[in-house]
Amino acid sequence: MPERSPRLAGKVAIVTGAGSSGPGVGNGKAAAVLFAREGAKVLLVDAVRDRAEETLSIIKEEGGEAEVFEANVINADDCRRMVEAAIDRYGRLDVLDNNVGISRRGSVLEISEEDWDFVMAVNVKSIVLCSKYAIPRMIESGGGSIINISSIAGLRAHSSTPYTTSKAAVQGLTMSMAADHGPDGIRVNCIAPGLVYSPMVAPRMDSDLREIRRNAAPLRTEGDSWDIGYTALFLASDESRWINGVTLPVDAGLTSVTPVTYQTLAQQQGVIRN
């Protein structure tokens, strides 16, 4: 059997939020490492340079090629300079993984105007700005793939109204971008992670809560950022060349069931114990 070529050989990718917010591997770090393993040259973008440097060290140790770029992706000039840095360093642009995201808890009665605006800026505006400058360069390169990170919170109500609203907006934005830029050879798709255990959520988790989350979905396993990273790798590769405008839940089947009905049936079948 002939040796398999790397899945992203010859491609150049930008990953925003390429560092992790705490110890371990977050979604952006996982995607960046996997992209590099599969032959892509990766621009590692983060607002905190040290976080991206940690990702760079992993890639370098594995023999991959990457470079760090410090940027605030809610700033238009930073987004423009980010894209130009990828072109200057690597000569083309094929993949953009829009990975940054934050949450502020509260209902519309509780959330402050400042927190609402900040969540919408980081979770939605950043995608608009990064894509605004990336798309023309992708067209020059013959097309490409944009991957937007949403959440199942955009499909179901969540404890944070601004987070749910922003993540639903990402899904609508994905569909519009896919329609607008499909004729340019640019695919735009969305990943909706489920109850993933990651550095972002780890500080507010204990073993009991992790167990509840693990048992919430039919697979009864705990997801991690590598699950999201491998999905991003698929959407970045030519294997997904005919997939455009979709939101793909990566959630162990959580959104496929009605919670009360599933829990009742699972308890009756002995899948989940009382």
N, C-alpha and C positions, 0 to 999 in steps of 0.2 A: 504494500500500500504506500503511495507517495506521501511524503511528509506534508502535513497541513500548513498552509500559509497563515500567518497571524491574521485575525479577523479584521483588524483595523490598520493593516500594513499600508503605509503611505499617507495616512490621514493625520490631520492636525485637529486637536480638540481643545476647547476652553471649558474648564469646570469652575463654576463659581461656588463659593463656600467649600473650597477644596481642603480646608483644614477642619479639625474636629473641635467642638466647643469645650471638650474635656477629655480625660483619658479614654483611650479606645479608638474605635473606627466609626466615624459618622458616614452618612450617605455620600457626601461629596468626596471624602477621602477614599472610600471604597471604589466609587466609580473611577476616580482618577488613577488609582493603582491598577485596576482591571484594564482600563483603556491602554495604559502604558505596557502592561503585560502582553496585550494583543497588538502591539506594534505602533500605536499612535504616539505622536509627539504632543505633549500636554502642557498647556499654560495653566498653572495652578493659581487661581485667584482667590484672595481672601482679604478681609478688612484687617486681620491680624496676621502680620507676616510670619511670626513664629509658628503659627498653626500650619500654614502652608509649607513651611520649611520641614516640619515633621513628615508631611506627605512626600515631599521631595526626597528626603533621606531614604524612605522605603523604596521609592522608584529607582533611585540611583543604585542602591544596594542590589536590586534585581536586574540591573543593567539597562533600565529604560531611560528614556529621554524626556526631560521636563524642565520647566523653569517657573519660578515664583513671580507673581505680579500682585502687589498690594493695591487694593482698590475698594472704594465704597460704591457698590453697584446701584445705589439710589441717586448717584451723581452722574449726570449725563457725560460730563467731560471725562470722568474716570472710565466710564464704559467705552467711550470712543478710544481713549488711549489704550485700554485693555485689548481691544480688537487690533489696533495698529501694532501693538507689541507682538501679538501672535503672527501677524503678517510679516513684520520686520524680522522676526526670529526664524520663522519656519516657512514663509513664502506662500501660505495658503490657509484656508479655514474650511473645515468639513463638518465639525460637530460642536454644538454648544449645549452644555448641560447646565440649565438654570436651576441651581440647587439651594440658594439661600432661603431661609425662612425663620420666622419668629412667632411667638404667641403672646398675647396679653389676655388674661381671663376677664370675663364679665359679660353681662347682658347689655342691651342698649341703655338701660337705666344706670348701669354702673360704670361703663367704660368712659374714660375721659376723651375729649376730642383729640388731644395730643397722641394718646396711645392708639386710638383708632387710625389716625392718619399715618402713624409710624408703621403699624402692621400692614396697612394697604400699600405703603411705599415699599417696604422690604419684600413683601410676598408677591406683589403684582407689578408695581411700577418698575422694579428691577428687571423683570422679564421683558417688559416693553423696551426699556432702554438698552439692555444688552442685545436684544434681538434687532433693534433699530439699526445698530452699527454693525452687527454680525452678518445680517442677511445680504447686503450688497457685496460683501467679500465672499460669502458662500456662492453667490451667483457667479462671481468671477472664477471661482474654483470648479464650477460645473454642477453645483447643487450641494445638498448636505442634509444633516439631521439636527433638529432642535428638540431637546428633551426638557420638558417642564416638570418640576416636582410639585405635586399637589398633595392631597391627603384624602383618606376616606372621610375625614371631617368635612370635605366639600360635597360628599354624597349623603351624609347623615348628620343630624344635629350633634354638636359638640359642646363641651362645657365653656368654650370661648366663642362668643358670637362673632367678634371680629376675625378670629382665625377661620371659623367655618365660612364666613362670607368671602374672605380673601382666597381661600382654597377652592371654593366654587367658582370664583372669578377666574382663577388660573385655568380651570377646565373650559370655561367659555372662551377665554382668550386663546387657548390651544386650538379650538375648533375654527375660530376666525382666522388665525394665522395659517392653519393648514389649508383653508380654502383660498386665502389670499396668495400664498406663496408656493402652493403645489405646482402651478404652471411654471415656476422657476426651477423646479427640480428639488425643492426644499420640503422635506417631510417634517411635520411638527406633531409630536405626540406627548402624552402626559402620563406620569406614573403617580398613582395614589397609594402611598404606603399605608399599611394598617398599623396595628399596635406593635411597632418595631421597638426593640430595646436598643437604645443608642445613647451616646454621650449627652445628647440634648435632654433626654427624659430621665436618665439615670439618677440625677440628684433628688428627684421626687419619688423614686421607687423604693419599695422594700420587698422582701421575699414574698410576703403574702399578696401584695398587689401584682407582682410579676406572675404569680401563680394564677390569679384571677384572669389576668390578661391572656395568659397562655391557654387557658381553658375556654376562652370566649368564642373561639372559632372552631369549625369542624376538624381541622387538622390537629388541634391541641398541641401545637408546637410554638415556640417563641421565635419570632423573626428577628433578624438583625440587619445591619446596614449592608452586609454583603448580598443579601437577597435583593435589595434595591439596586445595588451596584451592578449585579449581573443582569437585571432587567434593563438598566440603562445601556449596558454593553450590547445587548441584543438590539435595542432600538437605534444605537449608533452605527451598527454594522449593516452591511448590505443584505444580511439575512432577512431584515425587516423592510426591504426596499418597497414593498407594496402595502405598507401599513402607514396610514396618515390620518391625523385628526382624532385619534382614539384616546380615551382615558383608561388605563390598565390598572385595576386594583391589584396590589400585591399584599394580601392580607389574610392568608390561610383560609379563605372562604368566608370571612366574617360578614361581608356585605351581601353574601348569597343567601343568608338565612334571616328569618324573623327572630330576634333574640329570645322573646318569651317562649315562642313555640319550640325553637331549637332546644332551649334549656330543659323544657318539660320532657320532650321526647328523649333527649340525651340521658336525663336522669332515669327515665323509665327503662332505657336500654342498658343502663349501667355504665354509660360512657362517661358521665359526670356524676360524681357521688355527692349526696347531700352533705 
